[in-house]
Amino acid sequence: MRILYGVVGEGMGHATRSCVILRHLVERHDVQIVVSGRAHAFLKQTFPQLEVHEIAGLAMVYEDNEVRRRRTALDFVKKLPGFAENFEIMTRLSQGFRPELVVSDFESFAYLYAKKHDLPVVSIDNMQIINRCALDVEIPPEEQASWQMAKTIVKSKLPHCDYYLITTFFF
């Protein structure tokens, strides 16, 4: 089977999780990877036998352990030209590689590729716990707005996947 595997480049947790899964997939399947950020160099070095395509990705801008919304929005605007190149990469994939399945570790462009080409898509990440699980914790009133924003972002990032595998250390 030909699998397109998308990895978000925000932090390195997604890349290290994907690395473990990819080691198993490449034993039985033809795999190509699309990845952004620092994760690109890591996965390219880890899987030199694979096509590892670098794409532009979204990232949050943090300062003092807080997301800076305005700076994150400005960063997004600066990256818009790179997103056009992402679509060119995806077009080349559809003409040459022709994936049959997409796996996304919180990566949007691989997900959009699956939806555009009516392919099954599997989400494998830890973030979906925010949207798809009941949490036995009370969100303090002063954090409700941040909680709702996080839940909305996660919910809108990869909606309507065929399967969700949520990896977590939470009980």
C-alpha positions in Angstrom: 0.0 0.0 0.0 1.2 3.6 -0.7 0.9 5.7 2.4 1.4 9.5 2.7 2.4 10.3 6.2 2.1 13.9 7.4 3.9 15.2 10.5 3.4 18.6 12.0 6.7 20.3 12.8 5.6 22.1 16.0 7.9 20.8 18.7 9.5 17.4 18.3 7.0 15.1 20.0 5.0 14.5 16.9 8.2 13.6 15.0 9.4 11.2 17.6 6.0 9.4 17.8 5.8 9.3 14.0 9.3 7.8 13.9 8.2 4.8 15.9 5.1 4.2 13.7 7.0 4.9 10.5 9.6 2.2 11.4 6.8 -0.4 11.3 5.0 1.0 8.2 8.1 1.1 6.0 8.6 -2.7 6.6 5.4 -3.5 4.7 4.4 -0.4 2.7 5.6 2.3 0.3 5.7 5.5 2.4 6.4 9.1 1.7 6.5 11.8 4.3 5.4 15.5 4.3 6.7 17.4 7.3 7.4 20.9 8.4 9.7 22.7 10.8 12.6 21.1 12.7 11.0 17.7 12.3 11.9 17.7 8.6 15.7 17.4 9.3 15.1 14.7 12.0 12.9 12.5 9.8 15.1 13.0 6.7 18.1 11.8 8.7 16.2 9.0 10.3 14.7 7.7 7.1 17.3 8.4 4.3 15.7 5.7 2.1 12.3 7.6 2.0 11.1 10.6 0.2 10.8 13.2 3.0 9.1 16.4 1.6 9.6 19.6 3.5 6.4 21.7 3.6 5.5 25.0 5.3 3.6 24.5 8.5 1.7 26.4 11.1 3.3 27.1 14.5 2.3 28.8 17.6 4.4 31.7 18.9 5.2 31.3 22.6 6.6 33.8 25.1 6.9 33.0 28.8 5.0 29.7 28.2 2.0 31.5 26.8 0.7 31.5 23.2 1.0 35.0 21.7 -2.1 35.3 19.5 -1.1 38.4 17.6 2.4 37.2 16.9 1.1 33.8 15.9 -1.3 35.5 13.4 1.5 37.6 12.0 3.7 34.4 11.6 0.8 32.8 9.7 0.6 35.7 7.3 4.3 35.6 6.7 4.1 31.9 5.8 1.3 32.2 3.3 3.6 32.1 0.2 5.0 28.8 1.5 1.6 27.3 1.7 1.2 27.7 -2.1 4.3 25.6 -2.5 2.7 23.0 -0.3 0.0 22.6 -2.9 2.6 22.2 -5.6 4.2 19.4 -3.6 0.8 17.7 -3.1 0.1 17.9 -6.8 3.4 16.2 -7.6 2.5 13.5 -5.1 -0.8 12.9 -6.8 0.8 12.6 -10.2 3.7 10.4 -9.2 3.3 8.6 -5.9 -0.6 8.4 -5.8 -1.1 7.5 -2.1 -3.9 5.1 -1.2 -4.0 6.1 2.5 -3.1 9.2 4.5 -1.9 9.1 8.1 -1.7 12.5 9.8 0.1 13.3 13.0 -1.8 16.6 13.5 -0.6 17.8 10.0 -3.2 19.7 7.9 -1.9 19.5 4.4 -1.7 15.7 4.2 -5.2 15.6 5.7 -6.5 18.1 3.1 -4.8 15.9 0.4 -6.8 12.9 1.7 -10.1 14.8 1.7 -9.5 16.3 -1.8 -8.7 12.8 -3.3 -11.4 11.0 -1.3 -8.8 8.8 0.5 -9.1 7.3 3.9 -7.3 9.3 6.6 -6.1 8.1 10.0 -5.2 10.7 12.7 -2.5 9.6 15.1 -1.7 12.2 17.8 -2.1 13.2 21.4 -4.0 16.5 20.7 -7.3 14.8 19.9 -7.7 14.0 23.6 -8.8 17.6 24.0 -11.7 17.2 21.7 -12.6 13.5 21.6 -12.3 12.4 25.2 -14.2 13.2 28.4 -11.8 14.7 30.9 -12.3 14.2 34.6 -10.8 17.5 35.6 -12.6 20.8 36.3 -11.4 23.7 34.1 -11.0 26.7 36.4 -13.3 29.6 35.4 -10.3 31.9 34.5 -9.1 29.2 32.0 -12.4 28.5 30.3 -11.8 30.8 27.4 -8.4 29.3 26.7 -9.8 25.8 27.1 -12.6 26.5 24.6 -10.1 28.1 22.1 -7.8 25.0 22.4 -10.8 22.7 21.9 -12.0 24.6 18.9 -8.6 24.6 17.3 -8.1 20.9 17.8 -11.6 20.1 16.6 -11.2 22.1 13.4 -7.7 20.8 12.6 -8.5 17.3 11.5 -12.3 16.8 11.4 -14.0 13.7 10.0 -11.0 11.4 9.8 -11.9 7.7 9.3 -10.1 6.7 12.4 -8.5 8.5 15.4 -5.7 6.9 17.5 -5.0 9.1 20.5 -1.7 8.4 22.2 -1.4 9.8 25.7 -0.1 9.2 29.2 -3.3 10.4 30.8 -5.7 8.0 32.5 
